[in-house]
Amino acid sequence: MARAYDPLFITSDNSPIDVPSPSSSSMTLTKDELKRIAAYKAVDFVKSNMVLGLGTGSTAKHAVDRIGELLRQGKLENIVGIPTSKKTQEHALSLNIPLSDLDAHPVVDLSIDGADEVDPRLNLVKGRGGSLLREKMIEGASKKFVVIVDESKMVKHIGGSKMALPVEIVPFCWKFTAERLRRVMEGYGCEARIR
């Protein structure tokens, strides 16, 4: 069981949004329950007639679940989702969320996603799950971007978790690109590896 903590939302204007803790301070919730609470709070930003960027990962999955539930209940209407991964696409389709792409909808009203790292200046690392390019494209087309993170994602500086920093490359000349990355990072104790 995880201890109760306040989820943090970061919006595209780089301002944090406070989210109240669950009602009972003595209540202990699992990490997944806390993610669900935070994701549901993020979905409060969703209104009918929006084009939505649907994020990837365990927290974003809860947001997609909630959007599907609100559509089924008739509390949201005329939503179009643009998924950031094949996995999110399959999940959204299973919930009957209408989907499209950036070609048909080049402006996204709101995107909701999680992050891998967040520093005190609200800089983010995303894409360790392998959807970096799609996430960046969809979130870059968004008028508003809401990021949901928990305390495990907070770091003193980017790279602070000592996990790999994602760099997505195209297959064409990948060895050339990997070698260039290796040279750029030389002296920093980094190693470029294809995943």
VMD Tcl script that draws the C-alpha trace (Angstrom):
set ca {
  {0.00 0.00 0.00}
  {1.22 3.48 -0.82}
  {0.83 6.36 1.54}
  {-1.66 9.03 0.59}
  {-0.12 11.97 -1.24}
  {-1.36 14.84 -3.32}
  {-1.25 14.15 -7.06}
  {0.25 16.99 -9.09}
  {-1.10 18.18 -12.41}
  {0.97 20.30 -14.73}
  {-0.75 22.24 -17.47}
  {0.70 23.64 -20.67}
  {1.18 27.05 -19.08}
  {3.65 25.36 -16.65}
  {1.49 26.07 -13.63}
  {0.84 23.28 -11.14}
  {-2.77 22.54 -10.21}
  {-3.39 21.43 -6.66}
  {-5.56 18.38 -6.21}
  {-7.00 17.67 -2.78}
  {-6.07 14.46 -1.02}
  {-8.73 11.80 -0.52}
  {-11.26 12.78 2.16}
  {-9.80 10.77 5.02}
  {-6.20 11.59 5.94}
  {-5.92 8.25 7.75}
  {-7.01 6.38 4.62}
  {-4.26 4.42 2.90}
  {-4.72 3.81 -0.80}
  {-2.74 1.74 -3.27}
  {-0.60 3.53 -5.82}
  {-3.02 2.43 -8.55}
  {-6.01 3.85 -6.65}
  {-4.19 7.17 -6.29}
  {-3.40 7.16 -10.02}
  {-7.07 6.55 -10.76}
  {-8.13 9.46 -8.52}
  {-5.63 11.77 -10.24}
  {-6.66 10.60 -13.71}
  {-10.34 11.14 -12.96}
  {-9.54 14.66 -11.74}
  {-7.70 15.35 -15.01}
  {-10.79 14.25 -16.95}
  {-12.71 17.07 -15.21}
  {-11.03 19.32 -17.82}
  {-12.77 17.40 -20.64}
  {-15.91 18.95 -22.12}
  {-18.27 17.76 -24.83}
  {-17.27 18.52 -28.45}
  {-13.53 18.29 -27.73}
  {-10.74 16.67 -29.70}
  {-8.64 14.87 -27.08}
  {-5.09 13.55 -27.06}
  {-5.28 10.21 -25.27}
  {-2.04 9.41 -23.45}
  {-0.20 6.17 -22.90}
  {0.68 4.38 -19.66}
  {-0.92 3.23 -16.44}
  {-2.23 6.62 -15.29}
  {-3.43 7.69 -18.74}
  {-5.30 4.36 -19.02}
  {-7.46 5.42 -16.06}
  {-8.24 8.72 -17.84}
  {-9.27 6.85 -21.01}
  {-11.45 4.53 -18.89}
  {-13.16 7.55 -17.35}
  {-13.75 9.24 -20.71}
  {-15.31 6.02 -22.01}
  {-17.52 5.79 -18.93}
  {-18.71 9.42 -19.26}
  {-19.48 8.89 -22.97}
  {-21.47 5.75 -22.15}
  {-23.42 7.64 -19.47}
  {-24.16 10.50 -21.88}
  {-22.30 13.02 -19.69}
  {-19.88 13.67 -22.56}
  {-20.86 13.90 -26.22}
  {-19.15 14.36 -29.56}
  {-15.65 13.49 -28.32}
  {-12.91 12.59 -30.78}
  {-9.82 10.91 -29.38}
  {-6.35 10.86 -30.92}
  {-4.34 8.05 -29.28}
  {-0.62 8.37 -28.59}
  {0.03 4.63 -29.05}
  {-1.37 1.47 -30.59}
  {-2.14 0.18 -27.10}
  {-4.18 3.29 -26.26}
  {-5.89 3.06 -29.64}
  {-7.01 -0.53 -28.96}
  {-8.14 0.37 -25.44}
  {-10.13 3.42 -26.59}
  {-11.79 1.41 -29.37}
  {-12.81 -1.24 -26.80}
  {-14.60 1.56 -24.90}
  {-16.30 2.90 -28.06}
  {-14.41 6.19 -27.98}
  {-14.47 7.65 -31.51}
  {-10.90 8.03 -32.83}
  {-9.15 10.04 -35.49}
  {-5.69 11.41 -36.26}
  {-3.80 14.70 -36.63}
  {-4.37 14.78 -40.39}
  {-8.13 15.07 -39.84}
  {-7.84 17.13 -36.62}
  {-4.59 19.18 -36.65}
  {-5.65 21.12 -33.54}
  {-6.22 19.14 -30.34}
  {-8.26 20.85 -27.60}
  {-6.75 18.93 -24.68}
  {-4.25 16.11 -24.14}
  {-3.95 14.11 -20.92}
  {-0.90 11.98 -20.18}
  {1.59 10.98 -17.51}
  {5.34 11.67 -17.35}
  {8.44 9.64 -16.53}
  {10.29 12.42 -14.68}
  {9.43 15.95 -13.54}
  {11.96 18.37 -12.06}
  {11.20 21.34 -9.72}
  {11.05 23.69 -12.75}
  {8.35 21.45 -14.29}
  {10.60 20.11 -17.07}
  {9.42 16.66 -18.17}
  {10.79 13.43 -19.56}
  {8.25 11.39 -21.48}
  {8.40 8.47 -23.84}
  {10.17 5.73 -21.92}
  {7.25 3.50 -22.77}
  {8.13 3.72 -26.46}
  {5.52 6.19 -27.75}
  {7.77 9.25 -27.70}
  {7.20 10.51 -31.25}
  {3.42 10.09 -31.23}
  {3.16 11.66 -27.76}
  {5.24 14.68 -28.77}
  {3.32 15.24 -32.01}
  {-0.12 15.03 -30.42}
  {0.78 17.04 -27.34}
  {2.54 19.63 -29.52}
  {-0.72 20.11 -31.45}
  {-2.69 20.58 -28.21}
  {-4.10 23.86 -26.95}
  {-3.83 22.52 -23.40}
  {-1.76 19.63 -22.07}
  {-2.42 18.16 -18.63}
  {0.29 15.92 -17.17}
  {-0.48 13.69 -14.21}
  {2.44 12.62 -12.01}
  {2.93 11.11 -8.57}
  {5.78 11.62 -6.15}
  {7.74 8.71 -7.63}
  {8.21 10.75 -10.83}
  {9.58 13.85 -9.07}
  {13.36 14.30 -9.44}
  {15.84 17.02 -8.42}
  {17.00 17.30 -12.04}
  {16.17 15.68 -15.36}
  {17.99 12.36 -15.49}
  {17.80 12.16 -11.70}
  {16.10 8.78 -11.78}
  {19.18 7.43 -13.63}
  {16.87 5.69 -16.07}
  {17.38 5.84 -19.81}
  {16.51 9.07 -21.61}
  {14.37 8.20 -24.63}
  {15.45 9.32 -28.09}
  {13.31 8.05 -30.93}
  {14.99 7.60 -34.30}
  {13.87 6.31 -37.68}
  {15.19 2.95 -38.95}
  {16.92 4.61 -41.92}
  {20.65 4.94 -41.07}
  {20.01 4.07 -37.42}
  {23.64 2.99 -36.88}
  {24.85 6.40 -38.08}
  {22.41 8.14 -35.73}
  {23.37 5.91 -32.77}
  {27.04 6.71 -33.35}
  {26.34 10.46 -33.50}
  {24.39 10.22 -30.24}
  {27.23 8.27 -28.64}
  {29.72 11.00 -29.63}
  {27.44 13.81 -28.38}
  {27.08 12.09 -25.01}
  {30.75 11.12 -24.71}
  {32.15 12.10 -21.34}
  {28.76 12.10 -19.61}
  {28.80 8.41 -18.75}
  {25.99 7.67 -21.19}
  {25.66 4.84 -23.64}
  {23.41 4.84 -26.73}
  {21.52 1.54 -27.04}
  {18.78 0.45 -29.39}
  {15.74 -0.88 -27.55}
}
mol new
graphics top color blue
foreach p $ca { graphics top sphere $p radius 0.5 }
foreach p [lrange $ca 0 end-1] q [lrange $ca 1 end] { graphics top cylinder $p $q radius 0.2 }
display resetview
